[in-house]
Amino acid sequence: MNTRLLLLSLLAACAAGGGRPAQANKLVDHWKIRGVALGHYTEISPSELKRKLQEIKELNATHVTVVAQWSMKDVRDERIAPRKGHTTSDATLVRMIAQAKAMGFAVHLFPMIDVQKRKPLEWRGTIKPASWERWWQSYRRFILHYATIAKRSGADIFCVGSELVTTENQTQRWQALIAEVRRRYRGQLLYSANWDHYQPVTFWQHVDLIGLTAYYTIAKTNDDTAEQMTQAWGEIRNKLVAWSRRQKRRLLFTEVGYPSLDGGAVNPWDYTQNTYPDPEEQRRAYVAFARAWSGVDELAGVFFWDWYGKGGLKDRRYTARNKPAAQVIRRWFAAGLSSLPLGSPAPNQR
């Protein structure tokens, strides 16, 4: 759906329900994004896709993220390209988007770079090619390829980049790329910054929403309570809210997740910790996030990361599938992100 049609549909909904229209780059409150990432980077059978989309629908989600991944050999590589066994084919990607939309979801198409060979502390946020010119030529090809797919498949939100920390001061190149994407695609655009590097991004005024991953430390020990985690999130939230107001853009969390292992709320970014499964710690972390962010006007929405694999109580990965955290998502999404699960009082948001 393009921006004009989206605004018309929102205005119609407001007229029917007595609500207020959306502002220029704000979504009306009842249309907050309640999303889950599918998490598939390769192929998926039609039956498995249908089953997982139905499970996400039962969480009361309105949106799904579909990931498209190309690879660099290492952080010094100048070429970004599809990688066999790690890149979803275009045909499958289009089918995933079509199936999601047929089931009533809005779709976020999320192109992402994978770095194959990494030394300690190396990742896509530390790329440093010998020639930035050649790297940007390759990156432009990557993003415009998926912008075209986003347009043709009717994706509602498109991400122009994710966690590319070392590029974020190259303002003119980002401005030029975003302008070129807008000539091809008329939906909502965002950039997804890393949770600890959003303020230095130099081109927020050129996108519609501030995208942000959310792997913040919210626990000091592996046994912190939901109340302690909520307090930690509250301090983070207040800083983000104040900053988003200055930017005059709303926040969209593109990735919120906690591996269901002991210590998952202490180091949410580290899914490789060699500890035992702890779905209860994961549940408490989800409760804390929902409590801290309920009813916050500056929040455009959230995508929980992710719905992948079989899940279950012995699973140690991020997915909430078949785990207690899924019930937290279901309750919070049912309330439209405006009230808290478990009937707990809201923290002071100001």
C-alpha positions in Angstrom: 0.0 0.0 0.0 1.4 3.4 -0.9 1.5 6.3 1.4 -1.5 8.1 -0.1 -3.7 5.0 0.1 -2.4 4.4 3.7 -3.4 7.9 4.8 -6.8 7.6 3.1 -7.5 4.4 4.9 -6.5 5.8 8.2 -8.6 8.9 7.7 -11.6 6.7 6.8 -11.1 4.6 10.0 -10.9 7.8 12.1 -14.2 9.1 10.5 -15.9 5.8 11.3 -14.6 5.6 14.8 -14.6 9.3 15.8 -10.8 9.3 16.1 -8.3 11.9 15.0 -6.4 11.9 11.7 -2.7 11.0 11.5 -0.2 13.8 11.4 2.4 14.0 8.7 4.7 11.3 9.9 2.6 9.9 12.8 0.4 6.9 12.9 -2.9 7.2 14.8 -2.8 5.5 18.1 -5.1 2.6 17.3 -2.9 1.7 14.3 0.2 1.1 16.3 2.5 -1.5 14.8 2.2 -4.9 16.6 4.7 -7.0 14.7 6.7 -10.2 14.8 9.7 -11.1 12.6 9.3 -14.3 10.6 13.1 -14.8 10.9 13.5 -17.0 7.8 16.6 -16.2 5.7 16.3 -19.0 3.1 13.5 -21.1 1.7 10.3 -22.0 3.5 7.6 -24.4 2.4 4.1 -23.0 1.7 2.6 -25.2 4.5 5.2 -24.1 7.1 4.8 -20.5 6.1 1.0 -20.7 6.5 1.3 -22.4 9.9 3.7 -19.8 11.2 1.7 -16.9 9.9 -1.4 -18.4 11.5 0.4 -18.7 14.8 1.5 -15.0 14.6 -2.1 -14.0 13.7 -3.1 -15.7 17.0 -0.7 -13.4 18.8 -3.0 -10.5 17.7 -0.2 -9.2 15.5 -0.9 -6.7 12.8 2.5 -6.8 11.0 5.2 -9.2 10.1 8.9 -8.6 9.2 10.2 -10.5 6.2 14.0 -10.6 6.1 16.1 -10.4 2.9 19.8 -11.1 3.5 22.9 -10.7 1.3 26.4 -11.3 2.4 29.9 -9.9 2.6 32.9 -12.2 2.9 34.4 -10.2 5.7 34.2 -6.6 7.1 36.8 -5.4 4.4 34.9 -6.8 1.5 33.7 -4.3 -1.1 31.0 -6.6 -2.6 27.6 -7.5 -1.2 25.9 -10.3 -3.0 23.3 -13.1 -2.5 24.7 -16.2 -0.9 23.5 -19.7 -1.6 21.8 -21.2 1.4 21.6 -17.9 3.1 19.5 -15.7 0.8 15.8 -16.2 0.2 15.0 -16.4 -3.5 13.1 -13.5 -4.9 10.2 -15.8 -5.8 9.9 -17.2 -2.3 10.2 -13.7 -0.8 7.4 -12.4 -3.0 5.3 -15.5 -2.1 5.9 -14.8 1.6 4.8 -11.2 1.3 1.7 -12.2 -0.7 0.7 -14.9 1.8 1.2 -12.5 4.7 -0.9 -9.8 3.0 -3.6 -12.3 2.1 -3.9 -13.2 5.8 -4.4 -9.5 6.7 -0.9 -8.5 7.8 1.0 -5.4 6.8 4.5 -6.3 5.8 7.9 -4.8 6.7 10.6 -5.8 4.2 13.9 -5.8 6.0 17.1 -6.1 3.9 20.1 -7.0 6.0 23.8 -7.7 5.5 25.5 -10.8 6.8 29.3 -10.9 7.3 30.5 -14.4 6.8 34.0 -14.4 8.4 34.3 -12.4 11.6 37.0 -11.9 14.1 36.1 -11.0 17.7 34.1 -7.8 17.8 33.6 -7.7 14.0 30.1 -7.5 12.6 28.2 -5.5 10.1 28.5 -2.4 12.3 32.3 -2.5 11.9 32.6 -2.8 8.1 35.6 -0.9 6.6 36.1 -1.6 2.9 39.2 -0.5 1.1 37.0 1.5 -1.3 33.9 3.0 0.1 32.9 4.0 -3.5 32.8 0.4 -4.6 31.0 -0.7 -1.4 28.3 1.9 -1.9 27.8 0.9 -5.5 27.2 -2.7 -4.3 25.0 -1.6 -1.4 22.9 0.6 -3.8 22.3 -2.4 -6.0 21.3 -4.5 -3.0 18.8 -1.9 -1.6 17.3 -0.9 -4.9 16.7 -4.5 -5.8 14.6 -5.0 -2.7 13.0 -1.6 -3.0 11.7 -2.7 -6.4 10.4 -5.9 -4.8 8.8 -3.9 -2.0 6.9 -1.8 -4.5 5.8 -4.7 -6.7 4.7 -6.9 -3.8 2.9 -4.1 -1.9 5.2 -4.2 1.2 4.0 -1.5 3.6 7.3 -0.6 5.3 10.8 -0.8 3.8 14.1 -0.5 5.7 17.0 1.1 3.9 19.6 -0.2 6.2 20.3 -2.0 9.5 23.0 -1.3 12.1 25.6 0.0 9.6 27.4 2.0 12.2 30.6 2.9 10.2 28.5 4.4 7.4 26.2 6.6 9.4 28.3 9.7 9.1 28.3 9.5 5.3 25.2 11.8 5.1 25.3 12.7 1.4 25.5 9.1 0.3 22.5 8.1 2.6 20.5 11.1 1.4 21.1 10.2 -2.2 20.2 6.5 -1.7 17.0 7.3 0.3 15.9 9.8 -2.4 16.4 7.1 -5.0 14.5 4.6 -3.0 11.6 7.1 -2.7 11.4 7.4 -6.5 10.8 3.6 -6.7 8.8 3.0 -3.5 6.1 5.1 -1.9 5.5 3.2 1.4 6.9 4.1 4.8 10.8 4.2 5.0 12.9 3.6 8.1 16.5 3.0 9.0 17.3 0.6 11.8 20.0 1.8 14.1 21.9 -0.2 16.7 20.5 0.2 20.2 23.7 2.0 21.4 24.4 4.1 18.3 21.2 5.9 17.3 22.2 9.5 18.2 25.1 9.8 15.7 22.9 8.9 12.7 23.0 11.9 10.5 19.9 11.4 8.2 16.9 10.8 10.5 15.0 13.7 8.9 15.0 11.8 5.6 13.1 8.7 6.8 9.6 8.4 8.2 10.3 6.5 11.4 13.2 6.0 13.6 14.1 2.3 13.6 16.0 0.9 16.5 17.1 -2.5 17.7 16.6 -3.0 21.5 19.2 -5.4 22.9 19.7 -3.3 26.1 20.9 -4.8 29.3 17.9 -4.7 31.6 19.1 -7.1 34.4 22.1 -7.1 36.7 21.7 -10.8 37.6 20.2 -13.8 36.0 17.4 -13.8 38.7 16.2 -10.1 38.5 12.5 -9.8 38.9 10.1 -8.3 36.2 9.8 -5.2 38.5 13.6 -4.7 38.4 13.7 -5.1 34.7 10.8 -2.7 34.2 12.7 -0.1 36.2 15.8 -0.6 34.0 13.6 -0.3 30.9 12.0 2.8 32.3 15.3 4.7 32.5 16.1 3.7 29.0 12.6 4.6 27.8 12.7 8.1 29.2 15.9 9.0 27.3 14.6 7.5 24.1 11.3 9.4 24.4 13.0 12.7 25.0 15.3 12.2 22.1 12.6 11.1 19.7 10.7 14.3 20.5 13.7 16.4 19.5 13.9 14.5 16.3 10.1 14.9 15.7 9.9 11.3 14.7 8.3 8.3 16.4 10.2 5.2 17.4 9.8 1.8 15.9 11.6 -1.1 17.5 12.7 -3.3 14.6 14.1 -6.0 16.8 13.1 -6.7 20.4 14.1 -10.1 21.8 15.7 -12.0 24.6 17.2 -15.5 24.1 15.5 -17.9 26.4 18.6 -18.8 28.4 20.0 -18.0 31.8 21.4 -14.5 31.5 19.3 -13.6 28.4 18.1 -10.3 30.0 21.7 -9.4 31.2 23.2 -9.7 27.7 20.3 -9.9 25.2 22.6 -9.5 22.2 24.6 -12.7 23.1 22.6 -15.8 22.0 25.8 -17.9 22.2 26.0 -17.9 26.0 26.7 -21.4 27.2 24.0 -21.5 29.9 20.8 -23.6 30.4 17.4 -22.8 28.9 15.4 -20.3 30.9 12.1 -19.4 29.3 10.9 -17.9 32.6 13.7 -15.2 32.4 12.6 -14.5 28.9 9.0 -14.1 30.0 10.0 -11.6 32.7 11.9 -9.6 30.2 8.9 -9.5 27.8 6.7 -8.4 30.7 9.2 -5.6 31.6 9.3 -4.3 28.0 5.5 -4.3 27.8 5.0 -2.5 31.1 7.6 0.1 30.3 6.3 1.0 26.9 2.5 0.7 27.3 0.7 3.8 26.3 3.8 5.7 25.2 2.8 8.1 22.4 6.2 8.3 20.9 6.2 4.5 20.3 5.0 3.8 16.7 5.3 0.0 17.4 7.5 -3.0 17.8 8.6 -6.1 16.0 9.5 -9.0 18.3 12.5 -11.1 17.2 11.6 -13.6 16.0 9.3 -16.6 15.1 11.8 -19.2 14.0 12.4 -22.9 14.6 10.2 -25.1 16.7 10.7 -23.2 20.0 9.5 -24.9 23.2 10.8 -24.9 26.7 14.2 -26.5 25.9 14.9 -24.0 23.1 17.6 -21.4 23.9 17.1 -19.0 21.0 15.2 -15.8 20.7 11.9 -17.2 19.5 8.9 -17.0 21.8 7.2 -19.8 19.9 5.7 -22.4 22.4 7.1 -20.5 25.3 5.5 -18.5 28.2 6.6 -15.2 26.5 4.2 -15.8 23.7 1.3 -15.2 26.2 2.7 -11.9 27.1 2.9 -10.8 23.5 -0.7 -12.0 22.9 -2.1 -10.0 25.8 -0.2 -6.9 25.1 -1.0 -6.9 21.4 -4.7 -7.5 22.2 -4.6 -4.3 24.2 -3.1 -2.4 21.3 0.2 -1.7 23.3 -1.9 0.6 25.5 -2.2 -1.4 28.7 -0.2 -3.7 30.7 -0.3 -7.5 31.0 -1.0 -9.0 34.4 -2.8 -5.9 35.6 0.4 -4.2 36.9 0.5 -0.4 37.4 2.3 1.6 34.7 5.7 3.2 35.6 6.0 6.9 35.5 6.6 7.8 31.8 7.6 11.4 32.2 
